[in-house]
Amino acid sequence: MIITTTACDKFGHPEFILEADTSQVPDTYLRDIAKSLEGMVAQGSVFRSGQTFQIGWVQTQVRDHEGGRLTLVEPDMRAVPVQWVPGITETLRQLMLQIFMLDSVSLRPKLNMPSMTQSLIACSRYTEPSFFMTRTKAIDKTDCGWFIGCLDQHHDHKESANLQRVSLYEAFVQQRGIQGLVSFPVGAMIVVERLSVFAIYLDGKKLAFKDGSFLDQAAKKRRQAESSE
């Protein structure tokens, strides 16, 4: 789906042409971004080619488009450093997943989006299929507060030789299991086993998955698969 903004020109600003695969995300997400851009332009924002524009936790980039208009491109979510690709399909899918995950445990009002350019601490084995992640208060603007570690109790996460600082984007590229989870608030701890969300805690309290929610359905499918093994 391709849509074009229509309210930017009245402020002497180029219109945007936005593209997303609506078989992957509802068209309302794309329309909401168009409205947001129009609203920002109306309030005085000026966008130029090469600037970044954050949607959810993903940084998109403004690019020139034909006819004097502008467009947004997104990271391919596979390569480090970032490789840009047309459209914002995956960016919107990531936003949708954040909302689904938070809604599953009634935490959507606590949505706390980091940026993919911020960093986190990860243990040297964080890419394993089973891991946990905890979020504490960020130490500065470059930090998102997340820690990702393996579930091996004998792997010392207090030993600096076992730790590394990486960008959130690099962590996502290397560990797909974190997708949908990076917007949980400070105080969250999430346990992922075999790349499936197993448990979510907030301030030490285990949160229940709402009946029929995204995570509830995923958990039921996992139990069915395990029982048939």
PyMOL commands that place a pseudoatom at each C-alpha (Angstrom):
pseudoatom trace, name=CA, resn=MET, resi=1, chain=A, elem=C, hetatm=0, pos=[0.000, 0.000, 0.000]
pseudoatom trace, name=CA, resn=ILE, resi=2, chain=A, elem=C, hetatm=0, pos=[1.239, 3.479, -0.881]
pseudoatom trace, name=CA, resn=ILE, resi=3, chain=A, elem=C, hetatm=0, pos=[-0.297, 6.613, 0.591]
pseudoatom trace, name=CA, resn=THR, resi=4, chain=A, elem=C, hetatm=0, pos=[0.586, 10.276, 0.196]
pseudoatom trace, name=CA, resn=THR, resi=5, chain=A, elem=C, hetatm=0, pos=[0.175, 13.005, 2.793]
pseudoatom trace, name=CA, resn=THR, resi=6, chain=A, elem=C, hetatm=0, pos=[-1.969, 15.916, 1.674]
pseudoatom trace, name=CA, resn=ALA, resi=7, chain=A, elem=C, hetatm=0, pos=[-1.585, 18.570, 4.397]
pseudoatom trace, name=CA, resn=CYS, resi=8, chain=A, elem=C, hetatm=0, pos=[2.148, 19.375, 4.308]
pseudoatom trace, name=CA, resn=ASP, resi=9, chain=A, elem=C, hetatm=0, pos=[2.163, 21.514, 1.171]
pseudoatom trace, name=CA, resn=LYS, resi=10, chain=A, elem=C, hetatm=0, pos=[0.037, 24.255, 2.782]
pseudoatom trace, name=CA, resn=PHE, resi=11, chain=A, elem=C, hetatm=0, pos=[2.965, 24.889, 5.133]
pseudoatom trace, name=CA, resn=GLY, resi=12, chain=A, elem=C, hetatm=0, pos=[5.482, 25.029, 2.295]
pseudoatom trace, name=CA, resn=HIS, resi=13, chain=A, elem=C, hetatm=0, pos=[6.760, 21.555, 3.138]
pseudoatom trace, name=CA, resn=PRO, resi=14, chain=A, elem=C, hetatm=0, pos=[7.127, 18.595, 0.736]
pseudoatom trace, name=CA, resn=GLU, resi=15, chain=A, elem=C, hetatm=0, pos=[4.490, 15.899, 0.989]
pseudoatom trace, name=CA, resn=PHE, resi=16, chain=A, elem=C, hetatm=0, pos=[5.454, 12.342, 2.013]
pseudoatom trace, name=CA, resn=ILE, resi=17, chain=A, elem=C, hetatm=0, pos=[4.913, 9.161, 0.061]
pseudoatom trace, name=CA, resn=LEU, resi=18, chain=A, elem=C, hetatm=0, pos=[4.764, 6.223, 2.498]
pseudoatom trace, name=CA, resn=GLU, resi=19, chain=A, elem=C, hetatm=0, pos=[4.802, 2.539, 1.642]
pseudoatom trace, name=CA, resn=ALA, resi=20, chain=A, elem=C, hetatm=0, pos=[4.118, -0.657, 3.608]
pseudoatom trace, name=CA, resn=ASP, resi=21, chain=A, elem=C, hetatm=0, pos=[2.972, -4.190, 2.881]
pseudoatom trace, name=CA, resn=THR, resi=22, chain=A, elem=C, hetatm=0, pos=[-0.517, -4.264, 4.387]
pseudoatom trace, name=CA, resn=SER, resi=23, chain=A, elem=C, hetatm=0, pos=[-0.556, -8.052, 4.271]
pseudoatom trace, name=CA, resn=GLN, resi=24, chain=A, elem=C, hetatm=0, pos=[1.954, -7.770, 7.120]
pseudoatom trace, name=CA, resn=VAL, resi=25, chain=A, elem=C, hetatm=0, pos=[0.496, -4.820, 9.058]
pseudoatom trace, name=CA, resn=PRO, resi=26, chain=A, elem=C, hetatm=0, pos=[-2.938, -3.153, 9.115]
pseudoatom trace, name=CA, resn=ASP, resi=27, chain=A, elem=C, hetatm=0, pos=[-3.232, -0.079, 6.899]
pseudoatom trace, name=CA, resn=THR, resi=28, chain=A, elem=C, hetatm=0, pos=[-4.280, 1.960, 9.942]
pseudoatom trace, name=CA, resn=TYR, resi=29, chain=A, elem=C, hetatm=0, pos=[-0.682, 1.892, 11.168]
pseudoatom trace, name=CA, resn=LEU, resi=30, chain=A, elem=C, hetatm=0, pos=[0.531, 3.460, 7.939]
pseudoatom trace, name=CA, resn=ARG, resi=31, chain=A, elem=C, hetatm=0, pos=[-2.256, 6.050, 7.976]
pseudoatom trace, name=CA, resn=ASP, resi=32, chain=A, elem=C, hetatm=0, pos=[-1.413, 6.957, 11.576]
pseudoatom trace, name=CA, resn=ILE, resi=33, chain=A, elem=C, hetatm=0, pos=[2.201, 7.677, 10.605]
pseudoatom trace, name=CA, resn=ALA, resi=34, chain=A, elem=C, hetatm=0, pos=[1.003, 9.906, 7.763]
pseudoatom trace, name=CA, resn=LYS, resi=35, chain=A, elem=C, hetatm=0, pos=[-1.223, 11.838, 10.173]
pseudoatom trace, name=CA, resn=SER, resi=36, chain=A, elem=C, hetatm=0, pos=[1.635, 12.160, 12.656]
pseudoatom trace, name=CA, resn=LEU, resi=37, chain=A, elem=C, hetatm=0, pos=[3.927, 13.600, 10.012]
pseudoatom trace, name=CA, resn=GLU, resi=38, chain=A, elem=C, hetatm=0, pos=[1.256, 16.057, 8.889]
pseudoatom trace, name=CA, resn=GLY, resi=39, chain=A, elem=C, hetatm=0, pos=[0.691, 17.114, 12.485]
pseudoatom trace, name=CA, resn=MET, resi=40, chain=A, elem=C, hetatm=0, pos=[4.395, 17.652, 13.105]
pseudoatom trace, name=CA, resn=VAL, resi=41, chain=A, elem=C, hetatm=0, pos=[4.747, 19.734, 9.950]
pseudoatom trace, name=CA, resn=ALA, resi=42, chain=A, elem=C, hetatm=0, pos=[1.730, 21.825, 10.998]
pseudoatom trace, name=CA, resn=GLN, resi=43, chain=A, elem=C, hetatm=0, pos=[3.483, 22.509, 14.303]
pseudoatom trace, name=CA, resn=GLY, resi=44, chain=A, elem=C, hetatm=0, pos=[6.640, 23.696, 12.566]
pseudoatom trace, name=CA, resn=SER, resi=45, chain=A, elem=C, hetatm=0, pos=[8.772, 20.590, 12.106]
pseudoatom trace, name=CA, resn=VAL, resi=46, chain=A, elem=C, hetatm=0, pos=[10.876, 20.505, 8.953]
pseudoatom trace, name=CA, resn=PHE, resi=47, chain=A, elem=C, hetatm=0, pos=[12.063, 17.204, 7.507]
pseudoatom trace, name=CA, resn=ARG, resi=48, chain=A, elem=C, hetatm=0, pos=[15.032, 16.889, 5.183]
pseudoatom trace, name=CA, resn=SER, resi=49, chain=A, elem=C, hetatm=0, pos=[16.640, 13.976, 3.392]
pseudoatom trace, name=CA, resn=GLY, resi=50, chain=A, elem=C, hetatm=0, pos=[19.090, 12.134, 5.617]
pseudoatom trace, name=CA, resn=GLN, resi=51, chain=A, elem=C, hetatm=0, pos=[17.323, 12.901, 8.881]
pseudoatom trace, name=CA, resn=THR, resi=52, chain=A, elem=C, hetatm=0, pos=[16.084, 10.068, 11.077]
pseudoatom trace, name=CA, resn=PHE, resi=53, chain=A, elem=C, hetatm=0, pos=[12.510, 9.630, 12.289]
pseudoatom trace, name=CA, resn=GLN, resi=54, chain=A, elem=C, hetatm=0, pos=[11.759, 7.200, 15.092]
pseudoatom trace, name=CA, resn=ILE, resi=55, chain=A, elem=C, hetatm=0, pos=[8.710, 4.941, 14.862]
pseudoatom trace, name=CA, resn=GLY, resi=56, chain=A, elem=C, hetatm=0, pos=[8.412, 2.686, 17.880]
pseudoatom trace, name=CA, resn=TRP, resi=57, chain=A, elem=C, hetatm=0, pos=[11.967, 1.609, 18.713]
pseudoatom trace, name=CA, resn=VAL, resi=58, chain=A, elem=C, hetatm=0, pos=[13.131, 1.697, 15.086]
pseudoatom trace, name=CA, resn=GLN, resi=59, chain=A, elem=C, hetatm=0, pos=[14.872, 4.654, 13.485]
pseudoatom trace, name=CA, resn=THR, resi=60, chain=A, elem=C, hetatm=0, pos=[13.675, 5.236, 9.919]
pseudoatom trace, name=CA, resn=GLN, resi=61, chain=A, elem=C, hetatm=0, pos=[15.386, 7.659, 7.565]
pseudoatom trace, name=CA, resn=VAL, resi=62, chain=A, elem=C, hetatm=0, pos=[13.929, 10.473, 5.473]
pseudoatom trace, name=CA, resn=ARG, resi=63, chain=A, elem=C, hetatm=0, pos=[14.829, 10.272, 1.786]
pseudoatom trace, name=CA, resn=ASP, resi=64, chain=A, elem=C, hetatm=0, pos=[14.081, 12.338, -1.296]
pseudoatom trace, name=CA, resn=HIS, resi=65, chain=A, elem=C, hetatm=0, pos=[11.362, 10.937, -3.545]
pseudoatom trace, name=CA, resn=GLU, resi=66, chain=A, elem=C, hetatm=0, pos=[10.283, 11.749, -7.074]
pseudoatom trace, name=CA, resn=GLY, resi=67, chain=A, elem=C, hetatm=0, pos=[8.278, 14.878, -7.719]
pseudoatom trace, name=CA, resn=GLY, resi=68, chain=A, elem=C, hetatm=0, pos=[9.969, 16.846, -4.962]
pseudoatom trace, name=CA, resn=ARG, resi=69, chain=A, elem=C, hetatm=0, pos=[8.368, 14.733, -2.274]
pseudoatom trace, name=CA, resn=LEU, resi=70, chain=A, elem=C, hetatm=0, pos=[9.906, 12.813, 0.639]
pseudoatom trace, name=CA, resn=THR, resi=71, chain=A, elem=C, hetatm=0, pos=[9.651, 9.214, 1.797]
pseudoatom trace, name=CA, resn=LEU, resi=72, chain=A, elem=C, hetatm=0, pos=[10.778, 6.993, 4.674]
pseudoatom trace, name=CA, resn=VAL, resi=73, chain=A, elem=C, hetatm=0, pos=[13.090, 4.000, 4.404]
pseudoatom trace, name=CA, resn=GLU, resi=74, chain=A, elem=C, hetatm=0, pos=[13.881, 1.466, 7.121]
pseudoatom trace, name=CA, resn=PRO, resi=75, chain=A, elem=C, hetatm=0, pos=[16.723, -0.789, 8.297]
pseudoatom trace, name=CA, resn=ASP, resi=76, chain=A, elem=C, hetatm=0, pos=[16.644, -4.261, 6.771]
pseudoatom trace, name=CA, resn=MET, resi=77, chain=A, elem=C, hetatm=0, pos=[16.858, -5.621, 10.373]
pseudoatom trace, name=CA, resn=ARG, resi=78, chain=A, elem=C, hetatm=0, pos=[19.457, -8.185, 9.242]
pseudoatom trace, name=CA, resn=ALA, resi=79, chain=A, elem=C, hetatm=0, pos=[22.761, -6.395, 8.757]
pseudoatom trace, name=CA, resn=VAL, resi=80, chain=A, elem=C, hetatm=0, pos=[25.174, -4.502, 10.990]
pseudoatom trace, name=CA, resn=PRO, resi=81, chain=A, elem=C, hetatm=0, pos=[25.878, -1.737, 10.148]
pseudoatom trace, name=CA, resn=VAL, resi=82, chain=A, elem=C, hetatm=0, pos=[22.385, -0.737, 9.012]
pseudoatom trace, name=CA, resn=GLN, resi=83, chain=A, elem=C, hetatm=0, pos=[21.396, -1.358, 5.411]
pseudoatom trace, name=CA, resn=TRP, resi=84, chain=A, elem=C, hetatm=0, pos=[18.422, 0.761, 4.329]
pseudoatom trace, name=CA, resn=VAL, resi=85, chain=A, elem=C, hetatm=0, pos=[15.520, -0.663, 2.329]
pseudoatom trace, name=CA, resn=PRO, resi=86, chain=A, elem=C, hetatm=0, pos=[12.379, 1.003, 0.874]
pseudoatom trace, name=CA, resn=GLY, resi=87, chain=A, elem=C, hetatm=0, pos=[9.171, 1.265, 2.869]
pseudoatom trace, name=CA, resn=ILE, resi=88, chain=A, elem=C, hetatm=0, pos=[8.412, 0.896, 6.573]
pseudoatom trace, name=CA, resn=THR, resi=89, chain=A, elem=C, hetatm=0, pos=[6.720, -2.520, 6.721]
pseudoatom trace, name=CA, resn=GLU, resi=90, chain=A, elem=C, hetatm=0, pos=[9.034, -4.123, 9.285]
pseudoatom trace, name=CA, resn=THR, resi=91, chain=A, elem=C, hetatm=0, pos=[9.125, -0.940, 11.359]
pseudoatom trace, name=CA, resn=LEU, resi=92, chain=A, elem=C, hetatm=0, pos=[5.342, -0.988, 11.674]
pseudoatom trace, name=CA, resn=ARG, resi=93, chain=A, elem=C, hetatm=0, pos=[5.324, -4.735, 12.348]
pseudoatom trace, name=CA, resn=GLN, resi=94, chain=A, elem=C, hetatm=0, pos=[7.739, -4.188, 15.205]
pseudoatom trace, name=CA, resn=LEU, resi=95, chain=A, elem=C, hetatm=0, pos=[5.489, -1.469, 16.625]
pseudoatom trace, name=CA, resn=MET, resi=96, chain=A, elem=C, hetatm=0, pos=[2.494, -3.782, 16.345]
pseudoatom trace, name=CA, resn=LEU, resi=97, chain=A, elem=C, hetatm=0, pos=[4.341, -6.560, 18.198]
pseudoatom trace, name=CA, resn=GLN, resi=98, chain=A, elem=C, hetatm=0, pos=[5.269, -4.210, 21.055]
pseudoatom trace, name=CA, resn=ILE, resi=99, chain=A, elem=C, hetatm=0, pos=[1.604, -3.296, 21.480]
pseudoatom trace, name=CA, resn=PHE, resi=100, chain=A, elem=C, hetatm=0, pos=[0.425, -6.926, 21.281]
pseudoatom trace, name=CA, resn=MET, resi=101, chain=A, elem=C, hetatm=0, pos=[2.963, -8.049, 23.895]
pseudoatom trace, name=CA, resn=LEU, resi=102, chain=A, elem=C, hetatm=0, pos=[2.169, -5.254, 26.326]
pseudoatom trace, name=CA, resn=ASP, resi=103, chain=A, elem=C, hetatm=0, pos=[-1.577, -5.684, 25.843]
pseudoatom trace, name=CA, resn=SER, resi=104, chain=A, elem=C, hetatm=0, pos=[-1.169, -9.386, 26.657]
pseudoatom trace, name=CA, resn=VAL, resi=105, chain=A, elem=C, hetatm=0, pos=[-0.264, -8.507, 30.243]
pseudoatom trace, name=CA, resn=SER, resi=106, chain=A, elem=C, hetatm=0, pos=[-2.280, -5.265, 30.554]
pseudoatom trace, name=CA, resn=LEU, resi=107, chain=A, elem=C, hetatm=0, pos=[0.807, -3.028, 30.395]
pseudoatom trace, name=CA, resn=ARG, resi=108, chain=A, elem=C, hetatm=0, pos=[0.151, -0.979, 27.265]
pseudoatom trace, name=CA, resn=PRO, resi=109, chain=A, elem=C, hetatm=0, pos=[-0.093, 2.308, 29.249]
pseudoatom trace, name=CA, resn=LYS, resi=110, chain=A, elem=C, hetatm=0, pos=[3.439, 1.575, 30.490]
pseudoatom trace, name=CA, resn=LEU, resi=111, chain=A, elem=C, hetatm=0, pos=[4.842, 1.413, 26.953]
pseudoatom trace, name=CA, resn=ASN, resi=112, chain=A, elem=C, hetatm=0, pos=[8.404, 2.737, 27.196]
pseudoatom trace, name=CA, resn=MET, resi=113, chain=A, elem=C, hetatm=0, pos=[9.994, 2.769, 23.757]
pseudoatom trace, name=CA, resn=PRO, resi=114, chain=A, elem=C, hetatm=0, pos=[13.778, 2.777, 23.589]
pseudoatom trace, name=CA, resn=SER, resi=115, chain=A, elem=C, hetatm=0, pos=[15.703, 3.608, 20.430]
pseudoatom trace, name=CA, resn=MET, resi=116, chain=A, elem=C, hetatm=0, pos=[17.584, 1.088, 18.344]
pseudoatom trace, name=CA, resn=THR, resi=117, chain=A, elem=C, hetatm=0, pos=[20.646, 3.331, 18.568]
pseudoatom trace, name=CA, resn=GLN, resi=118, chain=A, elem=C, hetatm=0, pos=[20.766, 3.066, 22.358]
pseudoatom trace, name=CA, resn=SER, resi=119, chain=A, elem=C, hetatm=0, pos=[22.947, 0.402, 23.932]
pseudoatom trace, name=CA, resn=LEU, resi=120, chain=A, elem=C, hetatm=0, pos=[22.470, -2.432, 26.399]
pseudoatom trace, name=CA, resn=ILE, resi=121, chain=A, elem=C, hetatm=0, pos=[24.599, -4.917, 28.312]
pseudoatom trace, name=CA, resn=ALA, resi=122, chain=A, elem=C, hetatm=0, pos=[24.532, -8.538, 27.151]
pseudoatom trace, name=CA, resn=CYS, resi=123, chain=A, elem=C, hetatm=0, pos=[26.345, -11.620, 28.304]
pseudoatom trace, name=CA, resn=SER, resi=124, chain=A, elem=C, hetatm=0, pos=[28.599, -13.363, 25.808]
pseudoatom trace, name=CA, resn=ARG, resi=125, chain=A, elem=C, hetatm=0, pos=[26.013, -16.145, 25.382]
pseudoatom trace, name=CA, resn=TYR, resi=126, chain=A, elem=C, hetatm=0, pos=[22.910, -13.999, 24.903]
pseudoatom trace, name=CA, resn=THR, resi=127, chain=A, elem=C, hetatm=0, pos=[22.290, -15.408, 21.421]
pseudoatom trace, name=CA, resn=GLU, resi=128, chain=A, elem=C, hetatm=0, pos=[21.302, -18.823, 22.819]
pseudoatom trace, name=CA, resn=PRO, resi=129, chain=A, elem=C, hetatm=0, pos=[17.655, -19.921, 22.247]
pseudoatom trace, name=CA, resn=SER, resi=130, chain=A, elem=C, hetatm=0, pos=[16.871, -19.591, 25.973]
pseudoatom trace, name=CA, resn=PHE, resi=131, chain=A, elem=C, hetatm=0, pos=[17.702, -16.378, 27.807]
pseudoatom trace, name=CA, resn=PHE, resi=132, chain=A, elem=C, hetatm=0, pos=[16.347, -13.729, 30.142]
pseudoatom trace, name=CA, resn=MET, resi=133, chain=A, elem=C, hetatm=0, pos=[16.204, -9.951, 29.955]
pseudoatom trace, name=CA, resn=THR, resi=134, chain=A, elem=C, hetatm=0, pos=[15.782, -7.350, 32.678]
pseudoatom trace, name=CA, resn=ARG, resi=135, chain=A, elem=C, hetatm=0, pos=[15.287, -3.593, 32.474]
pseudoatom trace, name=CA, resn=THR, resi=136, chain=A, elem=C, hetatm=0, pos=[16.602, -1.113, 35.012]
pseudoatom trace, name=CA, resn=LYS, resi=137, chain=A, elem=C, hetatm=0, pos=[16.833, 2.670, 34.953]
pseudoatom trace, name=CA, resn=ALA, resi=138, chain=A, elem=C, hetatm=0, pos=[19.053, 3.853, 32.111]
pseudoatom trace, name=CA, resn=ILE, resi=139, chain=A, elem=C, hetatm=0, pos=[22.409, 5.265, 33.176]
pseudoatom trace, name=CA, resn=ASP, resi=140, chain=A, elem=C, hetatm=0, pos=[22.300, 7.998, 30.511]
pseudoatom trace, name=CA, resn=LYS, resi=141, chain=A, elem=C, hetatm=0, pos=[20.637, 8.922, 27.209]
pseudoatom trace, name=CA, resn=THR, resi=142, chain=A, elem=C, hetatm=0, pos=[22.758, 6.442, 25.260]
pseudoatom trace, name=CA, resn=ASP, resi=143, chain=A, elem=C, hetatm=0, pos=[21.591, 3.506, 27.398]
pseudoatom trace, name=CA, resn=CYS, resi=144, chain=A, elem=C, hetatm=0, pos=[18.194, 1.798, 27.188]
pseudoatom trace, name=CA, resn=GLY, resi=145, chain=A, elem=C, hetatm=0, pos=[18.436, -0.007, 30.525]
pseudoatom trace, name=CA, resn=TRP, resi=146, chain=A, elem=C, hetatm=0, pos=[18.189, -3.570, 29.222]
pseudoatom trace, name=CA, resn=PHE, resi=147, chain=A, elem=C, hetatm=0, pos=[20.388, -6.501, 30.214]
pseudoatom trace, name=CA, resn=ILE, resi=148, chain=A, elem=C, hetatm=0, pos=[20.227, -9.776, 28.285]
pseudoatom trace, name=CA, resn=GLY, resi=149, chain=A, elem=C, hetatm=0, pos=[21.776, -12.910, 29.716]
pseudoatom trace, name=CA, resn=CYS, resi=150, chain=A, elem=C, hetatm=0, pos=[21.832, -16.661, 29.231]
pseudoatom trace, name=CA, resn=LEU, resi=151, chain=A, elem=C, hetatm=0, pos=[20.017, -19.006, 31.630]
pseudoatom trace, name=CA, resn=ASP, resi=152, chain=A, elem=C, hetatm=0, pos=[23.149, -20.914, 32.685]
pseudoatom trace, name=CA, resn=GLN, resi=153, chain=A, elem=C, hetatm=0, pos=[23.435, -20.320, 36.428]
pseudoatom trace, name=CA, resn=HIS, resi=154, chain=A, elem=C, hetatm=0, pos=[27.134, -21.134, 36.251]
pseudoatom trace, name=CA, resn=HIS, resi=155, chain=A, elem=C, hetatm=0, pos=[27.839, -18.344, 33.757]
pseudoatom trace, name=CA, resn=ASP, resi=156, chain=A, elem=C, hetatm=0, pos=[28.891, -15.417, 35.938]
pseudoatom trace, name=CA, resn=HIS, resi=157, chain=A, elem=C, hetatm=0, pos=[27.117, -12.255, 34.777]
pseudoatom trace, name=CA, resn=LYS, resi=158, chain=A, elem=C, hetatm=0, pos=[29.104, -10.178, 37.240]
pseudoatom trace, name=CA, resn=GLU, resi=159, chain=A, elem=C, hetatm=0, pos=[32.350, -11.049, 35.518]
pseudoatom trace, name=CA, resn=SER, resi=160, chain=A, elem=C, hetatm=0, pos=[33.252, -8.299, 33.027]
pseudoatom trace, name=CA, resn=ALA, resi=161, chain=A, elem=C, hetatm=0, pos=[34.928, -10.809, 30.706]
pseudoatom trace, name=CA, resn=ASN, resi=162, chain=A, elem=C, hetatm=0, pos=[31.496, -12.403, 30.149]
pseudoatom trace, name=CA, resn=LEU, resi=163, chain=A, elem=C, hetatm=0, pos=[29.770, -9.131, 29.261]
pseudoatom trace, name=CA, resn=GLN, resi=164, chain=A, elem=C, hetatm=0, pos=[29.603, -6.792, 26.286]
pseudoatom trace, name=CA, resn=ARG, resi=165, chain=A, elem=C, hetatm=0, pos=[27.856, -3.553, 25.386]
pseudoatom trace, name=CA, resn=VAL, resi=166, chain=A, elem=C, hetatm=0, pos=[26.003, -3.608, 22.065]
pseudoatom trace, name=CA, resn=SER, resi=167, chain=A, elem=C, hetatm=0, pos=[23.378, -1.456, 20.397]
pseudoatom trace, name=CA, resn=LEU, resi=168, chain=A, elem=C, hetatm=0, pos=[19.760, -2.520, 20.713]
pseudoatom trace, name=CA, resn=TYR, resi=169, chain=A, elem=C, hetatm=0, pos=[19.694, -2.910, 16.950]
pseudoatom trace, name=CA, resn=GLU, resi=170, chain=A, elem=C, hetatm=0, pos=[22.680, -5.263, 16.947]
pseudoatom trace, name=CA, resn=ALA, resi=171, chain=A, elem=C, hetatm=0, pos=[21.123, -7.228, 19.803]
pseudoatom trace, name=CA, resn=PHE, resi=172, chain=A, elem=C, hetatm=0, pos=[17.960, -7.662, 17.736]
pseudoatom trace, name=CA, resn=VAL, resi=173, chain=A, elem=C, hetatm=0, pos=[19.913, -8.800, 14.675]
pseudoatom trace, name=CA, resn=GLN, resi=174, chain=A, elem=C, hetatm=0, pos=[21.770, -11.387, 16.760]
pseudoatom trace, name=CA, resn=GLN, resi=175, chain=A, elem=C, hetatm=0, pos=[18.862, -12.444, 19.014]
pseudoatom trace, name=CA, resn=ARG, resi=176, chain=A, elem=C, hetatm=0, pos=[15.449, -12.392, 17.342]
pseudoatom trace, name=CA, resn=GLY, resi=177, chain=A, elem=C, hetatm=0, pos=[13.846, -13.648, 20.522]
pseudoatom trace, name=CA, resn=ILE, resi=178, chain=A, elem=C, hetatm=0, pos=[13.777, -10.107, 21.922]
pseudoatom trace, name=CA, resn=GLN, resi=179, chain=A, elem=C, hetatm=0, pos=[11.378, -8.791, 19.288]
pseudoatom trace, name=CA, resn=GLY, resi=180, chain=A, elem=C, hetatm=0, pos=[8.195, -7.430, 20.761]
pseudoatom trace, name=CA, resn=LEU, resi=181, chain=A, elem=C, hetatm=0, pos=[9.766, -7.188, 24.215]
pseudoatom trace, name=CA, resn=VAL, resi=182, chain=A, elem=C, hetatm=0, pos=[11.979, -4.102, 24.203]
pseudoatom trace, name=CA, resn=SER, resi=183, chain=A, elem=C, hetatm=0, pos=[9.243, -1.651, 25.283]
pseudoatom trace, name=CA, resn=PHE, resi=184, chain=A, elem=C, hetatm=0, pos=[8.472, -3.250, 28.617]
pseudoatom trace, name=CA, resn=PRO, resi=185, chain=A, elem=C, hetatm=0, pos=[9.014, -0.795, 31.486]
pseudoatom trace, name=CA, resn=VAL, resi=186, chain=A, elem=C, hetatm=0, pos=[11.765, -0.485, 34.052]
pseudoatom trace, name=CA, resn=GLY, resi=187, chain=A, elem=C, hetatm=0, pos=[11.357, -3.293, 36.572]
pseudoatom trace, name=CA, resn=ALA, resi=188, chain=A, elem=C, hetatm=0, pos=[10.462, -5.891, 33.957]
pseudoatom trace, name=CA, resn=MET, resi=189, chain=A, elem=C, hetatm=0, pos=[12.102, -9.308, 33.775]
pseudoatom trace, name=CA, resn=ILE, resi=190, chain=A, elem=C, hetatm=0, pos=[11.278, -11.633, 30.887]
pseudoatom trace, name=CA, resn=VAL, resi=191, chain=A, elem=C, hetatm=0, pos=[12.261, -15.281, 30.576]
pseudoatom trace, name=CA, resn=VAL, resi=192, chain=A, elem=C, hetatm=0, pos=[12.408, -16.735, 27.077]
pseudoatom trace, name=CA, resn=GLU, resi=193, chain=A, elem=C, hetatm=0, pos=[12.831, -20.462, 26.561]
pseudoatom trace, name=CA, resn=ARG, resi=194, chain=A, elem=C, hetatm=0, pos=[13.557, -21.854, 23.113]
pseudoatom trace, name=CA, resn=LEU, resi=195, chain=A, elem=C, hetatm=0, pos=[12.683, -18.444, 21.637]
pseudoatom trace, name=CA, resn=SER, resi=196, chain=A, elem=C, hetatm=0, pos=[9.186, -18.491, 23.182]
pseudoatom trace, name=CA, resn=VAL, resi=197, chain=A, elem=C, hetatm=0, pos=[8.132, -16.115, 25.955]
pseudoatom trace, name=CA, resn=PHE, resi=198, chain=A, elem=C, hetatm=0, pos=[7.813, -18.244, 29.067]
pseudoatom trace, name=CA, resn=ALA, resi=199, chain=A, elem=C, hetatm=0, pos=[7.229, -15.745, 31.852]
pseudoatom trace, name=CA, resn=ILE, resi=200, chain=A, elem=C, hetatm=0, pos=[7.051, -11.987, 32.408]
pseudoatom trace, name=CA, resn=TYR, resi=201, chain=A, elem=C, hetatm=0, pos=[7.582, -10.322, 35.774]
pseudoatom trace, name=CA, resn=LEU, resi=202, chain=A, elem=C, hetatm=0, pos=[7.201, -6.704, 36.842]
pseudoatom trace, name=CA, resn=ASP, resi=203, chain=A, elem=C, hetatm=0, pos=[8.837, -5.615, 40.094]
pseudoatom trace, name=CA, resn=GLY, resi=204, chain=A, elem=C, hetatm=0, pos=[9.138, -9.272, 41.053]
pseudoatom trace, name=CA, resn=LYS, resi=205, chain=A, elem=C, hetatm=0, pos=[5.473, -10.154, 40.406]
pseudoatom trace, name=CA, resn=LYS, resi=206, chain=A, elem=C, hetatm=0, pos=[4.654, -12.663, 37.686]
pseudoatom trace, name=CA, resn=LEU, resi=207, chain=A, elem=C, hetatm=0, pos=[2.129, -11.286, 35.221]
pseudoatom trace, name=CA, resn=ALA, resi=208, chain=A, elem=C, hetatm=0, pos=[-0.721, -13.392, 33.871]
pseudoatom trace, name=CA, resn=PHE, resi=209, chain=A, elem=C, hetatm=0, pos=[-1.372, -13.543, 30.132]
pseudoatom trace, name=CA, resn=LYS, resi=210, chain=A, elem=C, hetatm=0, pos=[-4.871, -12.238, 29.394]
pseudoatom trace, name=CA, resn=ASP, resi=211, chain=A, elem=C, hetatm=0, pos=[-7.173, -14.922, 28.058]
pseudoatom trace, name=CA, resn=GLY, resi=212, chain=A, elem=C, hetatm=0, pos=[-7.189, -14.889, 24.259]
pseudoatom trace, name=CA, resn=SER, resi=213, chain=A, elem=C, hetatm=0, pos=[-4.323, -12.391, 24.039]
pseudoatom trace, name=CA, resn=PHE, resi=214, chain=A, elem=C, hetatm=0, pos=[-1.347, -12.665, 21.702]
pseudoatom trace, name=CA, resn=LEU, resi=215, chain=A, elem=C, hetatm=0, pos=[0.913, -14.261, 24.331]
pseudoatom trace, name=CA, resn=ASP, resi=216, chain=A, elem=C, hetatm=0, pos=[-1.863, -16.477, 25.684]
pseudoatom trace, name=CA, resn=GLN, resi=217, chain=A, elem=C, hetatm=0, pos=[-2.479, -17.938, 22.242]
pseudoatom trace, name=CA, resn=ALA, resi=218, chain=A, elem=C, hetatm=0, pos=[1.248, -18.403, 21.679]
pseudoatom trace, name=CA, resn=ALA, resi=219, chain=A, elem=C, hetatm=0, pos=[1.569, -20.209, 25.029]
pseudoatom trace, name=CA, resn=LYS, resi=220, chain=A, elem=C, hetatm=0, pos=[-1.312, -22.539, 24.176]
pseudoatom trace, name=CA, resn=LYS, resi=221, chain=A, elem=C, hetatm=0, pos=[0.264, -23.405, 20.818]
pseudoatom trace, name=CA, resn=ARG, resi=222, chain=A, elem=C, hetatm=0, pos=[3.576, -24.097, 22.574]
pseudoatom trace, name=CA, resn=ARG, resi=223, chain=A, elem=C, hetatm=0, pos=[1.932, -26.438, 25.089]
pseudoatom trace, name=CA, resn=GLN, resi=224, chain=A, elem=C, hetatm=0, pos=[0.138, -28.277, 22.284]
pseudoatom trace, name=CA, resn=ALA, resi=225, chain=A, elem=C, hetatm=0, pos=[3.387, -28.699, 20.389]
pseudoatom trace, name=CA, resn=GLU, resi=226, chain=A, elem=C, hetatm=0, pos=[5.179, -29.971, 23.493]
pseudoatom trace, name=CA, resn=SER, resi=227, chain=A, elem=C, hetatm=0, pos=[2.420, -32.468, 24.289]
pseudoatom trace, name=CA, resn=SER, resi=228, chain=A, elem=C, hetatm=0, pos=[2.604, -33.927, 20.791]
pseudoatom trace, name=CA, resn=GLU, resi=229, chain=A, elem=C, hetatm=0, pos=[6.366, -34.452, 20.907]
for i in range(1, 229): cmd.bond("trace and resi %d" % i, "trace and resi %d" % (i + 1))
show_as sticks, trace
zoom trace
